[in-house]
Amino acid sequence: MPESPFPVRGALEGFYGTFYTFPQRNDLIQFIGAHGYNLYIYGPKNDRQHRQRWWESYPTGIMDQFAETVQTATNAGVRFCYAISPLNYDPTRDFPKLTRKIGEMYAYGVRDFSLFVDDLQCAAHHRTYCKLCPWPADVDIAVCNGLYEWLIALDPACTLSMCPTEYHGRAPFNTYLHDLGAGLHPAIDIFYTGPDVCSPDISTADAQQFAQAVQRPPLIWDNYPVNDLAMRPYMHIGPIRDREATLYEAVRGIVVNLMLQPEASKIPLLTWSEYMRDPHSYDPWTAWERALKTVGGATSDEALRHFADNSLHSCLRLDAPPKLQRLANAGIAALDRGEEAGSSPTLDELNDYLNTLDEACYVLKSRLENLGLRHDLLPWVEALDEWVWVGKRAMRLLEAMHGGQPFEHLARGVTRAIEDVQVHSKRTAGHTLLPFAECVLKQAAQRSLMDRALEAETFPARHAA
């Protein structure tokens, strides 16, 4: 395996929501270690001892599990980094609390630490301490430098990184970042998420400009594939794309923020691994094919690929599923041309693909050997399955209309199916089938009006009565 040009290749458990269990975390650490990663950062926002009550000690049983995780990481060739996010930190009184808490993690084998001040309500933070410092960066500089010096006194092998209050954007960067770079100890790494919080692309120039502002190459904190907060309805299992091949020239490394679903996160993690190993030859779709096979297993490879093709919509880009989008649009065009179900190759092709997706969903729900992946994907598989049945019911409605059979009850079934899937908590397939189903319902309504008009013309007395 060629040596990666990125010195730091990390995974970050840094999301809002239910964080991983220790067995899930240990498994993920072993997985990333086997695929070229060398860092795991623990910093889930909803761990109260990480953020909300950061000064509190973990129970002894939890600390024992942390010690086991540190050993698991060491065995896997991965450094375990403990991050702390000191909400409502008061520099006049809280530094001893911070060192005591960090010292407890140090005693259990942790040597790498990170300070997250990114989501700590910086406006209120500045209002609170503005009398103590001329610029908001001063508090963060003092805390980080003090903690770094304290750590190095314990063990020169200790490391410290930090995520600043301002962590994304393009030049010109604000005074805070310039002051932070000038005042922060040069050995402390600084995170940068790119031009946006979730960046569709990150260029070498973006990273170089940030590096100039903070006077050091940053660590990229990449918010793909994370799917917390407003992104929770989406499953981000597509490959990483649009990170420039020369990005390593301007950064210390990349840390990938994980999804709430640890097993499903392995799919994009594998594409990240291939990018970081050789960014110049990286092909996202070839890497993705390999990742799907590695994580999903051989027996359900085809079914997983069909599902994944319809799960490309993400925080980075609003990708519609390519084949389903093409077939649904073609189906609408066929209906506009007056083609009928049963005699239209275009509608037949759409119907065949709906049956393929229906079978794929069945296989993933009932036969997927990777049970962790099944657990992670199941809500989205069910959502896709419901959309498929919107399409299949629409096709049945077309067949009944074009065959001269009663169809009003089928139209009501399509309407109910659309209503049901639109309130589903998960989003997949980009609602691609909705315009097709609505087109079919429109034709059904028009046919119903025509039938009633014809009946009224044929049996006027009946309608008069």
Secondary structure by P-SEA (a helix, b strand, c coil): cccccccccccccccccccccaaaaaaaaaaaaaccccbbbbbccccccccccccccccaaaaaaaaaaaaaaaaacbbbbbbbbbccccccccaaaaaaaaaaaaaacccbbbbbccccaaaaaaaaccccccccaaaaaaaaaaaaaaaaaacccbbbbbbcccccccccccaaaaaaaacccccbbbbbcccccccccccaaaaaaaaaaaccccccccccccccccccccccccccccccccccccccbbbbbbccccccaaaaaaaaaaaaaccccccaaaaaaaaaaaaacccaaaaaaaaaaacccccccccccaaaaaaaaaaaaaaaacccccccaaaaaaaaaaaaaaaaaaaaaccccaaaaaaaaaaaaaaaaaaaaaaaaaaaaaaaaaaccccaaaaaaaaaaaaaaaacccccccccaaaaaaaaaaaaaaaaaaaaaaaaaaccccccc
